[in-house]
Amino acid sequence: MYSTGEVLDQYISDTLTSKNSVIQMLGIDRSSFYQILKGKRLPTSSQLRTLLDILNISESEKNHIRDIYMSDKLTTHSYNSRKNILKLLETFKADSENETIQLGNPHIVYDKAKSDVFNDKSDTKSTLLSNRHEINELIKHMLFSSLSEESDQHISLFIPIQLLTKTSFFETIELISHDSRSSHITYDHIINHPLRSNMIDNDFLADLTSYIGFLISSKANIRSYYNLESICDEGSPESLYPYYIITNEALLLLGSKCETAVFTSDKVLISAYSSAFNRLLNHITPIIESIDSIEDSVVTYLRSLPDSARSYYITYNPGISYLATDELVEAFISPELQDFYKAHFHAFQHLDYKEFITKEGLEEFMKNGVLSELGVNISSRGEDDFKYVSNLIAQRTNKNLFFIDTNVLPVSKKWTVLLVAHEKLFFVPLAKGNKYIAITDKNLVEAFTDFFENIEDDVVLCGM
């Protein structure tokens, strides 16, 4: 793989750019410049940005150079973590642009008449399944049957993400979650991983990234957990079917590669497995939650943190959580709601925080005068009020408010990202109907913490 300097040297030659003019624009001596081109040293982030501005190349070519630069600059682990973070943020951006994110097997078609196991009218039935097609049909039927039930339905899963992607689960859930009847279905997913610590490699981090992408589009109520104990010993009875899916009416035991399974509607077995699953839940906490609203719990959590806790916030438009003052609340919020909003904003603002917004979002605000979190139309209340809010933005710029390059970092118009460093990560929807996603998984939280703490070297633009 070519180094940053070698690639820059090639682009300078290909675009017929004068090296003397580049040296002058960079403001460095010739020796330092040629050390960069020979790969003996890396340019600083600001020098790289200047170089990319000088070269007459496409945005995709610039991103290619940026990627090589970060590969040279970071350790392999940090570089791969960064790639997964950008992939995840791109997923949120795609959701705001109504693009479809696929995870697993596409083109789900459900035909109850073809589900032979369910056409059996006996009270208790157990069936051995020996191919993946039959297993997928069973999973589809179990999930669609839960949709048709009027009472609250609870579905429990004990299976690694990697294996679950080989089944019809994700596509079926995404399909039925848009049905209003799915609101009474909740899912608990224990991600069995044969480790005794939660430091997992980048391949697993990539799986978690794709998993969250599924949560964005599915709108399902899901809580996910780690089971960090070793899986059962090979050769033991449990090793034949170590994973399972439980609904109110059925149990599906899955082989270690999801190529064989046993389906049963035996109430005693369903109860036994449900009890075992619930005992596990009593000893573990969720690593990922996708639920209707965690707004109150987010604010309560932030209030509990010390003032020194670092937080980072990415939003497309200027966000009011970090912008609002008591004076602004009193000017724009009705009296009966002022105490509520003041408490809300204080929960965010007492932390050691940085907020990142886009220049495009600021331009929209300057044009429309709307603060996205509250939908307050600033401009309609008079020019003085609009100037007041604009001045608040100007006063914070480059102190705790920064502008990010959307050519480098994907930013969603429908989601905001809130990170409490080393502790917790939130994806907060701005549109109705989306789920809040809260993440305590140490792999993702640490990856995002490392990313945010170095973000100014990568994607931050200067000034307004």
Secondary structure as GFF3:
##gff-version 3
##sequence-region A 1 464
A	DSSP	alpha_helix	4	14	.	.	.	ID=ss1
A	DSSP	alpha_helix	19	26	.	.	.	ID=ss2
A	DSSP	alpha_helix	30	37	.	.	.	ID=ss3
A	DSSP	alpha_helix	45	54	.	.	.	ID=ss4
A	DSSP	alpha_helix	59	73	.	.	.	ID=ss5
A	DSSP	alpha_helix	76	96	.	.	.	ID=ss6
A	DSSP	three_ten_helix	112	114	.	.	.	ID=ss7
A	DSSP	alpha_helix	116	119	.	.	.	ID=ss8
A	DSSP	beta_strand	126	129	.	.	.	ID=ss9
A	DSSP	alpha_helix	132	148	.	.	.	ID=ss10
A	DSSP	beta_strand	153	158	.	.	.	ID=ss11
A	DSSP	alpha_helix	161	164	.	.	.	ID=ss12
A	DSSP	alpha_helix	169	176	.	.	.	ID=ss13
A	DSSP	three_ten_helix	180	184	.	.	.	ID=ss14
A	DSSP	beta_strand	185	192	.	.	.	ID=ss15
A	DSSP	alpha_helix	202	218	.	.	.	ID=ss16
A	DSSP	beta_strand	221	227	.	.	.	ID=ss17
A	DSSP	alpha_helix	237	240	.	.	.	ID=ss18
A	DSSP	beta_strand	243	246	.	.	.	ID=ss19
A	DSSP	beta_strand	251	254	.	.	.	ID=ss20
A	DSSP	beta_strand	261	264	.	.	.	ID=ss21
A	DSSP	alpha_helix	267	281	.	.	.	ID=ss22
A	DSSP	beta_strand	286	291	.	.	.	ID=ss23
A	DSSP	alpha_helix	295	303	.	.	.	ID=ss24
A	DSSP	beta_strand	310	314	.	.	.	ID=ss25
A	DSSP	alpha_helix	320	323	.	.	.	ID=ss26
A	DSSP	alpha_helix	326	332	.	.	.	ID=ss27
A	DSSP	alpha_helix	335	349	.	.	.	ID=ss28
A	DSSP	beta_strand	352	358	.	.	.	ID=ss29
A	DSSP	alpha_helix	359	368	.	.	.	ID=ss30
A	DSSP	beta_strand	370	371	.	.	.	ID=ss31
A	DSSP	beta_strand	376	377	.	.	.	ID=ss32
A	DSSP	three_ten_helix	379	381	.	.	.	ID=ss33
A	DSSP	alpha_helix	383	396	.	.	.	ID=ss34
A	DSSP	beta_strand	401	404	.	.	.	ID=ss35
A	DSSP	beta_strand	415	420	.	.	.	ID=ss36
A	DSSP	beta_strand	424	429	.	.	.	ID=ss37
A	DSSP	beta_strand	436	439	.	.	.	ID=ss38
A	DSSP	alpha_helix	442	453	.	.	.	ID=ss39
A	DSSP	three_ten_helix	455	457	.	.	.	ID=ss40
A	DSSP	beta_strand	460	461	.	.	.	ID=ss41
###
